[in-house]
Amino acid sequence: MSDSGLPHLYSGKVRELYEVGMDALLMVASDRVSVFDVVLPDLIPDKGRVLTALSNFWFEHTADIVPNHVISSDPTDFPEIAGDVAGRATLVHAARPIRLECVVRGYVFGHGWSEYQETGTVGGFAAPAGLKQADKLPLPLFTPTTKAETGHDVALSAREAIDLVGAQLYEELKDLSLKLYERGAHHAESCGLILADTKFEFGERDDEVLVIDEMMTPDSSRYWPREKYKPGTAPPSFDKQYVRDFMDATGWEHEPPAPNLPPDVIANTRAKYIEAYELITDYAFSDWYGADD
């Protein structure tokens, strides 16, 4: 979106923010991909559109749980000077971000599995003995981390998170995150998927908590096909785990610069993102704004 005439406010790992008037922002999802908190040198075509489309779906389907920041994803509602951002941009209310990554884990996997093997805990919480990789936890766990501007997010204990945002807000974020995960996991199950874990971001506007950024996308979540799920294994996924696994196989040590992705991994990643969108929403991706599939 370098040709935009809107004032540029912020560049994230994936998203760009632009100012639209006094109380609105244009949030644009790029095709950049980051793993292990490092932005890779290659783009995944249509990734930004998938993230925007799927977030839009979830924002609509969880609005009864918590309000969100969306004004419109219809490009006809954007300022003309925004440029060609159809399908990858959302007009949103400005909100003050809460500096907490609200992670919910329903299964023991990834960092949670590594921690469990070392300490018997997941996100600092005690977990039953004898769990295998990818086992379902007795109850979903709220395991927040810091929201790092650069570098790696850092896991927080409940006490550290409370110290960061206050006890009342912590409990509100925990309650909302668990309710959102439950809604997402239930819907995913009806689509033949398992939502293993996800993370939410929240902001405050006029003393009201809003869910912001993205929701339950392949970038912020782990989705597994239920028919191929087997505890004790690493299930195939519809998310960045595919890219993580490839990057790990190269011997890369998770620090920039990252190696390039080969064309087949780029194509397969794009296909996985689109398939996740179509399975979860039951919509054809080719019908989304600006998509060409």
N, C-alpha and C positions, 0 to 999 in steps of 0.2 A: 504493500500500500504506500509506496514511496511517493506516488503521484497525488496523494491526498492533499487537499487544501486546508484540512482541519488541523488545529494545533495538536502536536504530538505530546502526550503526557508521560508515557511509560512503555518500556519494552520488557516483556517477561521472557521466559524460556520458550513459550509458544505464542503468547498473545501480545497484541499492541493495543494501547488505549489512546483515544483521541477525545478532545473536549468538544462537546456539542452544547452550546449555551451555558447557562449558569448551573444547571442541576442534572445534566445528562452527559453520558459518555458513549462513544462508539467503541465497542470491544471487538477486535478483529482477530480471529484464530488463523494463524499461519499454518503452513505445511511442515514446519520444523518439528523434529522429534528429539526428545531428551531422554536419556537413560542414565541411571545412577547420578542424576542431577547434572549431567553434562549434555549440552546441545550437540547433536551429531552434525557432520558437515553436509549430509544429504537430506533432501526433502522427500516426503511421502505424498505423492499427488492426491488431492482431494481430502487429505486428513483434516484440514481446518474445517471443511464443510461438514464432514461426519461429526466432528466434535460439536459444532454449532447446532446441527440438526438433532443430534441425540440429546444434547443439553436442553434444547427447546422442548423436546418431548417430555423429558423428566420434570422440567420446571412446570409444565402444564399439569402433569399428573401427580404433583406433590403440593400444589398450591394450597390445598386444604390443611396441610401439616404446618407449613411455614411460608410466609410470603417470600417472593424472590425479586430480583432487581430488574427483570425484563420489562421493557416498554414495547419493543417490537423487533421481530427478525425479518420483517417484510422490507426489502430494499427500497420500495417506493416511499417508505417513511423516513429514509435516511436523507441527510442534506445532499444536494446534487454534487457538491465539491468533495464528497467522500470518496469518489472514484469507484472502480469496478470491484466491489466487495460482496456481490450477491452470494448469499448462501454461507458465507464465512464470517458475517458480522452480525452483531446484536446491539440495538440501541437500548441502553440500560440507565437506570437511575444511579446517580452518584451516591456512593456509600463509603463510610469509613471502614476499611478492612480490619477485621479482628485478627491479630497476628498469631493465629493458632490453626494448624492443620488438623482437622477433626477426622481422624482415621477410625474406621470401624472394621474389625476383623471377625468374620464368621467362621473361618477355617485357619488352621495353623500352617502357614506357608511363608515363603520369602524371608524377610527379616525376622518375622515372628517364629518361623521354624528354626532359624539359626540360633535365636535367643533361647528357644525352648530346649534345644540340644545342649546348650551350655549351662543353663541355670534352672530349667524346669518352669520358667515363667514365659508369658507372652505379653509384651508391652508392659512389663513390670508386675503383671497380675499372675497369681498362682494358677496353674493349669493342672488337670488330672495327669497322673503318671501314666506312662505307656502309650502316649499318643504317637501316631505315625504321621509322616509328612502328608499334608493335605487333609488330615482328619478334621471333621466338623467339631467346633468347640461346643461345650454344653450350652452356652449362651454367647451371643455376640459381645465382643469387648470393645470399649471405647478407649483407644490408645493414641492420644494426641501427640503431635510433634510441633516443634517450632516451624514457622513459615520463614525459611531463609530467603533473603533477597538474592544471594549467590551461594554456590556451594551446596553442601548437603544439609537437609533438614535433620534436626536432632530430636530423638525420642525424649518425652517428658514423663515424669511420674505425675500422678494425680496432684500431689502437693505442689510440684513445680508449675503445673498448668494453672492451678488455683492462684498461686502467687503471681502468675503472669497476667491473668484476666479478671481475677476476683472470684470468690466462691459462688455467688449468685449467677453470674454469667457462665461460669464453668458448668454448673448443673443444668442450665438452660441449653447450652450447646450440646452437652452429653445427651440429654433427653431428645432433642431434635435430631441429632445424628443417628441415634439408635432407631428412632421412629422412621426416618428416611431410609435407613438401611433395610429395615423390616419390609417396608413398602417395595423397595427395589428388588430385594431377594425373592419376595413372593411373586412379583410380576415376572422376574427372570425365570423362576421355576416353571411358570405357565408357558414359557417360550422354549423350554427344554434346556435352559442354561442355569448355571450356579453362579451367583454373585459371591465370590469368595471374600473379597474385601473391597473397600472403597474409601475415598476421603472427600470431605466437604469443606468448603470455605464459606465463611459468614462475614457479614458487614453490618454496620449500624447506620440507620437513617431515621432522623426524627425520633430517637429513642426506641426504635423498633429494630429487631434483629431480622435480617434478610439473608437468604442463601444466595451466594453470588458466584461468579466465575463460571465453572462448569459443573455438571452433575452426572455422576455414574456413567462416564464415558470410558472407552478403552484406554485413555490416557491416565485416568484417575482411579481405575478399578481393575480387578481381575475377574474375568468371565471364563467359565469352563463349560464345555458341552456335557450335559448330564450323562448322556449315553456312554461317554468315554471316561467318566470320572471313576477313579479307583484309589482309595486311600493307600498310602505307602509309595505313591508315584508322583511325578510332576505332570499333572494333566495338561493336555494341549489347551491353548488359550486363544481368546479373541482380543488380545490386548498387547501391551508393550513387552510382555514376557517373551514373546517370540523374538523380538529384537534384542532384549537383554541376553537371552540364551545364545544368540549368534555372536554378540559382542564378547561374551565371556569365553566362547570357544576360540576366539582369536588370540587370547592371552592378554588382552588389554587390561590395564590395571585401574580403570575407572577414573582416570585423571585426564584432562585435556592435554593435547589434542586427541580426539577419537579417530579411529580408522574409518575408512569409507565403507558404506554398505554396497554389496554387489547388486546388480539390476534385479536378479530374481528375488532377493530378500525385500527390496523396495516394492516390487510388484505383489509379492505375497502378503506383505504388511498392509498395503492398500486394500487388498481383497479381504483380509481379515477384519479390518475396520468397517468396511462396507457391509460385510455379512453380519457383523454384530448389530449394526444399525437396523438392517432389514429384519433380523430375527426379533429384536426387542420391540420395534415399532409396528411391524407388519406393513410398513410402507416401502415402496420402491425408492431406492436412493436417487434414481434418475429423475424422480419427480420433485426433488428438493431444489431450491433456488440455485441456479448456476451450475448444477451438476450435469456432467456429460458422461454417462455410463452406458 
